Amino acid sequence: MDTLQAKLKKLTRNLWWTWRPEVRAIFRDLDMEIYRKAHRNPVRVIKEISPAYLDKRAEEVDVLTRTDRALRQLNEYLNPLTTWGMVHAGTLLSRPVAYFCAEFGIHESIPIYSGGLGILAGDHLKGASNLGVPLVGVGLLYHRGYTTQVLDASFWQHDVSEPFDSSDLPLDPALGPDGVQVRVGVEMPGRTVWAKVVEAHVGRIRLILLDTRDEANSDDDKALAASLYGGDQRMRIQQELLLGVGGSRALRALGITPSVYHLNEGHSAFAILEWARHRVEQDSLDPWAALREAAAGTVFTTHTPVEAGHDRFPADLAEEHLKALADGLRLPIQDVLGLGRIDPTDHGAPFLPTVLALKHCRRANGVSALHGTVSRSMWQCLWPDRSVHDVPIGHVTNGVHVPSWLSSELNVLLQTHLGVNWHEGIVRPDLWIKIAAIDPAEIWEIKKVLKVRMIRLVRERVAAMCARVGLPVQDPPPLDPDALTIGFARRFVPYKRPDLLFSDLDRLDRLVNNPDRPVNLIFAGRSHPADGPGKLLIQRVGQLTQDPRFRNRIVFVENYNIHVGRNLYQGVDAWLNNPRRPLEACGTSGMKVVMNGGLHISALDGWWAEAYDGENGFAIGNGEIHVSDEVQDKRDADALFRLLEEKVIPLYYDQDSNGVPRHWVHAIKRSMRTLAWRFNADRMVMDYVRHCYLPAAVASSCQMPTP
């Protein structure tokens, strides 16, 4: 019989535990302090607890029975009698979808993500797992992770690299049919870079990761995939070759033959060229026929509505790096470079992986309805003979994996009123109608508990930062638990306008310090290490928290990550999102807040443009766009102030004799009833299966080689 330690190890080898609060609770109960120091990583907890101490604690907190139950549930999950995918995506069972992404945000203990793109990719894998959709994730193992945000006394962001031990992650060697760990080589200028292949299991989904710490590599090449989005353009194009080309070769070496490539952003676009190259070399296809086949089987999702956000590699750099692929395709290098140029005949133009992906896929999409419109306008230049409405870019609006973000308290409430297995019918609108019958006091009591827990975490982190850099520790501590608490957390870039409310500090002072109706504002977020303007925004927000007028009302939380985000999404009363329309592609953080009984306050951009119905949250402005950014910002700032002063704050403080804001809770219930069934990962993955994966799988299999 397995020991308790062996059972716990078995339980942590599958990342299913990341969305199972009862499993995480086992490790918290074993030793909360070790759990926290280990970044809430059960694998490390097991390593750091001695067997004797483990046995002692097991008796005290009834771990053995709970572990056996969790293992039984995991086994049932991995071996279902039927799934949605078996019924609706059976044609993918033998040839699955290969889902490429430069980052995957599965859990805070696995630091191979930087922000929204990676979080979305992690939620996509989890959604596919729950539905039983045949899919394999493909990415890179960044053994130094992403940077840690460390602020100094002036609130300037410093980016600190904190390497992690891969043995602390539930990774295993990915074995080929011969039982040997797979390694692949990718041709780079003057040498071949080798990568070992490891894998993680995300529920029913395999996640394949390439690790360049191979003995055959030079020290520089071992560090090629050390850091996410690190280095200069040369390192960036080499990372993207490793992802697209190396990832494709890893799949073949593992005996996996995908019917569809889903490229999540342009970083993996070189997979298209590798698909075609393999067909040319293996089956003697005509190069252009091979490219047509690759295009037929490729789905491309763009997340970037800002032109500056798309990679542009200089012509000479691209030529140097794509020569080997061009030779394999048996095409002149200029023809291959033309595949990634807006004007293929302009030999001096940069190479854009996004252009390669858009021109050589048959199904492209933005991540919200409005973003689809923006993308069609942005990339009409690739189809100059078509009107903007006929540009072949659609949309699949993002969704979030609810179990990963939902508080355990709200889950219990939903189980009581919607049914124990409510999550299995999450996409059914009729299920959510039952929300209307819940007593407002039940919801309000839970929200009070979640807010207090969040404020405790925020205070701890703010105090720790102040102590580290020598800033005075606030006394009394910031954030009144009874005050309306609004959160703002995301990547700090100018178009997201985190400082919009700072345009009138006197008005802001009156707003947050009203003695009868006070307001807390919690900010968190990072900037890319090379983004100076973004860092200045962080500094402006951070320094304002030291203004005597705002010290107890406004805080900035250092090092925004999945853990911090989860606590904010669960605890805030409302979530603020005020991008300069239409530059927000989607904005999934607001969806996570809605699922946790918070209300969304947003410009009519991204997902909110198709979600807001006038009663399920709040809209900043009316969606009109001024040609002048300065005028637009002034107009939106005034609209936001008026919205808070006249609608949001009065609604929150309109409380009955028991302190329950019944009209506010009514809006919460309407928000959950109208939005929860739509903006979740199950619905998102179902849309991809129906509208993208199945058509692409059929199309790629119908391509006939040229004799």
FITIDO-39280 format. One record per residue (C-alpha): z negated, y, x negated. Coordinates in steps of 0.02 Angstrom, whole numbers, plus 50000, padded with zeros to 5 digits. Last residue first. Example, Ala and Ser with C-alpha at 12.3 -4.5 7.8 and 13.67 -1.06 7.14 Angstrom:
496434994749316
496104977549385
***
This chain:
529335077149942
528225091450008
526535084950061
526135085050247
524645095150308
523905086750461
522235082150379
521945100350334
522275106050512
521125093250592
519665097550479
519995116250500
519995114950691
518365104950686
517505116450562
517965133550632
517795136250819
516785121450876
515785117650719
515525135850672
514945140050848
513745125350848
513065131450681
512695148650754
511935141650914
510755130650813
510365144750691
509645156250824
510225172450901
510795166951073
509365157251153
508055169251083
508935185151143
508825187151332
507175178251366
506345183851204
506765202151233
506315201151417
504615193851371
504315207251240
504855220851364
503585214251490
502315214451348
502615233151327
502475235751515
500825226051517
500015235251373
498405224751377
496805234151336
495775225751472
495765241551580
497665242451568
498665249051421
500035262351413
499825264151225
501345253751180
502485261851308
501955279351255
502335275251072
504065267951101
504745279851232
504505298551205
503835300351028
504675285150951
506365288451032
506235307050996
505895303750811
507315291250802
508555302950887
508055317050768
508335305850618
509985299750692
510675317450711
510145322550536
510885306750461
512515308950556
512665327150503
512445322350321
513595307350337
514975318850403
516325310650510
515055308250650
514825290850726
514345287550907
513255272250939
512135280051071
510645285350968
509275273850905
509175259151026
507565251151087
507065233651140
507485221551281
507705234651417
509345243751383
510395228051353
510375227251163
511135211251091
512955215351051
512645231350951
510985223950893
511895210550792
512595223150669
512435241250724
511775250350875
510395258650775
508795249050788
507055247250859
506715228850892
505185222850985
503975209750921
503515193451006
503805181650861
505585176850906
505995195350916
505345197950740
506455184250671
507975191950756
507565208750678
507645201050505
509425195050543
510305211350503
512145208750546
513465217350439
512545233850433
513805247250381
514385252850554
513305263450574
512155271250444
510735258950446
509145261950548
508185245750569
506375246750624
505375231750683
504015232650815
502265225950846
502175218550672
501295202050636
502545187850640
503995196650555
502805204050426
502015187350382
503705178650366
504375192950259
502945192150136
503195173450113
505095174550107
505065188249976
504655206749960
503895210149789
502725224949824
502165230449996
502345249150030
501065257150143
501005271050273
499545275250387
497985275950278
498765285850136
499905296350247
499175313850249
498375311650078
500105308350003
499955292249903
501045282550026
502375295849997
502525289849818
503045272549876
504385278749996
505155290149865
505025276849730
505875263949838
507275276349874
507445280049688
507615261349657
509075260749779
509925275249691
509735266249523
510495249749579
510665238949423
509145227849461
509715226049642
508475235049752
506965227449835
506045228450000
504435232350090
503845246150206
502405245750331
502195260550450
500595262050553
500555273250708
499135282550792
499065286250980
497465295551024
497115303450855
498975306950823
499085303350638
500735293750632
501775305850736
500995322350686
501215318050503
503005312350535
503385329250615
502665337950463
503625326250348
505325330050425
506735320650337
505495306950291
505915297150449
507615292550375
506835286550212
507355268250230
509155274050255
510085257250257
511605266350186
510625271850032
510155254249973
508455245949980
508625227750028
507545224050179
505845227650255
505385240450388
503865236450496
503065246050639
501215244650684
500535252850842
498715255750801
497305243750843
497355235050674
497135252050585
498185251350427
497465256650260
495785251750186
494365264250205
494365267050060
496045265949972
496055259249795
496475273349675
498015269949569
497725261849400
499305251149388
498495234049415
497135239949534
498405248649645
499505233049647
498065221749694
497485233649831
499235234249907
499365215349902
497675212449981
497945225750113
499625218250162
498875200650178
497435206750287
498655217150391
499685201550424
498185191550483
497595205650595
499345207250669
499485188650704
497825188250796
498275203550900
499975196150941
499145180251003
497985189951119
499455199851185
500495184651227
499095176751327
498665193451411
500455195251472
500245179151574
501775168251547
502895166351701
504335176751631
504505165251480
505115151551597
506825160151598
506955154351417
507455136651463
508835142951578
509705151451432
509935134751342
510165136851153
508355131951113
508495115451204
507835104551062
506595118451018
505705116051184
505105098551135
503315100851195
503875110151350
504285128251393
502555134351446
501335124551337
502555121351196
502975139851195
501145144551175
500925131651037
502435138750946
501725156150967
500155151050874
501125141650739
502065157550698
503965156350706
504955159450546
505525142450483
505485134650657
506705148250720
508125145150600
508995161950618
510665166450693
512215175250628
513625180950740
515235171250715
516665183550699
518545184350691
519705189150548
521565185950572
522145204250580
522935206050752
521845220350813
522215230350655
524065229650696
525075217750589
526475220650462
525235227150332
524275210650329
523235211850170
523005230650198
522165226350363
520655221550258
519425235450300
520005237050481
519845218550517
518175218450426
517475232650532
517965223750693
517185207450634
515645217150583
515515223650761
515535206050832
514305199750703
514415189250544
516225192150497
517475178150505
518925169750421
519865154250478
521535149850401
520995152150222
522045157550075
522325176150101
520505179550146
519785168950005
520915176049869
520575193549935
518695190449926
518905183849748
519635200849702
520725202049546
520995219549478
522695227849478
523735228949320
525025216249375
525395225449537
526615213249616
525265203749712
524715219749802
522965216549872
522685205149724
521815188249725
523335177049749
524305188349630
523235181849487
523915164549520
525715170649521
525375180649363
524715165049277
526345155849307
526075140349415
525845122249366
524235121549467
523325114149317
524075127549205
523525141049327
521775133649332
521665134149142
522315152149135
521065158249264
519745164849143
520835174949024
521915181449166
520375187149263
519675196649114
521365204749079
521605210049260
519875217549279
518735208049401
518305216249566
516825208649658
516545214949835
515045226149876
515965242149834
517055239549987
515565240050105
515575228650258
514965213650157
514525197150241
516205188250233
516335170450296
517795159550243
518315142950319
519495132550214
520425116850268
522095125050311
521995135850155
521785120650043
523295112550123
524325128350103
523805129349920
524365111449894
526035115249976
526215130149860
525855119649708
527065105549759
526015090049770
525985077849624
524555067649698
523165069249570
523755084249470
524405094549615
523035089049734
521695093049605
522425110249573
522465114149760
520615110249786
520205119149622
521135134849677
520185135249842
518525132149752
518875148249657
518265157549812
516435153149780
515785170849753
516845177149898
515525175250033
514955159050116
516445147850077
516545133650203
517655120050129
518205107450258
518755089250255
517545085550114
517775070250003
516085065349931
516105051549799
514805060149691
516115064249560
517185072149696
515755083249753
515355088249574
517165093149545
517115105049692
515485112749632
516175114949457
517705124249522
516845135549648
515105137449575
515555136349390
517025147949416
515855160049505
514595159249363
516005162449239
516615177449340
514855184649340
514525181449156
516085191249111
515655204649238
513975207949155
512335198549161
511295191849305
511765188749486
510515174349495
509815169949326
509965154749213
511735149949263
512535154649097
510925151748999
511445134348941
513115142448900
512295154848782
511255141248701
512825131148670
513195117048791
513295098448755
511435095948788
511625101948967
510525115849034
511955121749144
511175115349306
512305113349457
511495111349628
511965099649772
511005101949934
511025086350041
510665088850227
509635077650342
508035087650312
508445098850166
508615085850029
508785092349852
510085087649724
510415088549539
512065089649447
512155092249259
513325106049205
514535107049061
515465122348999
517125118748914
517725129848773
518905143548714
518955153548875
518065143049008
518565125949071
517275118149187
516455101549147
515485090649266
513915080149253
513405066449375
511815056649344
512225038249323
512145025449464
513975020649447
514395028149617
513745044849552
511935049949546
511245067249585
509675068849480
508205073249590
507465089949642
505865092649743
505355107649638
503885108949518
504845098449392
506075112849383
504735123249296
504965141549337
505585156249237
504835173249283
506065187249249
505355204449282
506325218249367
505425234949360
505435245949515
504775263649497
503245266549607
502585280349492
501095269349446
502265254949405
503095242949527
503465224749487
504865216049582
505105198149523
506865194049467
507895179449530
507655161749467
507495157849284
508165140249310
509555146549422
510155130049497
511895133649565
512585130049737
513405117249853
512705112350023
513335096450105
513705095450292
513835082050426
513055090750578
511445082050633
510925096450744
509255098950657
510065097150486
511475109250526
510175122150578
509195119050417
510755121050311
511225137150401
509445143750385
509555141650197
511245150350192
510565164850296
509095166650178
510295166650031
511395180350103
509885190450159
508975191649995
508875186249814
508895167349818
508575153549691
506685155649691
506145138849767
504295141649809
504745155349934
505675142850042
507475138150082
508395153750023
510025147249951
511115157349833
512915157749771
513525148649926
514695134049958
514565123350116
515565107250099
515905100650274
515905081850292
517275068750275
516665052350351
515525060250481
516615075550509
517645067850651
516005064450741
515645082850766
515155083850950
514205067850986
513575063350813
513255081750779
512165083950933
511115069550871
510885051150913
509725036750874
508895047150740
508475040650566
507985055850462
506915063350601
506055046650638
505645044750453
504965062450445
503885059450599
503165043550522
502825052650359
501945066650455
500845054250549
500365045250389
499935062050308
498855067350456
497895051050451
497605052450263
497165070950262
495595070050369
494865086250297
493275080050210
493855062350168
495475068650093
494505081649993
493585068149896
495145057749869
496085072949804
494645077749689
494705060349611
496605060549599
496575077549510
497415091749602
498675101449496
500175090049515
499925087849703
499795106749726
501355109149621
502405098749740
501555106949889
502205124349839
501295138449928
501615149549778
500585137649669
499195150649657
499075150749847
498995131849864
497765130649720
496615142849810
496825134549980
496365117249916
496675101450018
496715111650178
498205121850121
499105105750074
498865097850244
499265114250331
501005114150255
501325097750346
500705104550514
501755120150489
503385110050482
504805121550430
504605119750241
504085101450261
505875096350293
506145100650111
506145082050072
505265076049916
503635083249981
503195068850097
503525055749963
502345064849846
501015065449982
501195046850010
501055043249824
499475053949812
498725045049962
499025028349876
500435017349937
500005000050000
***
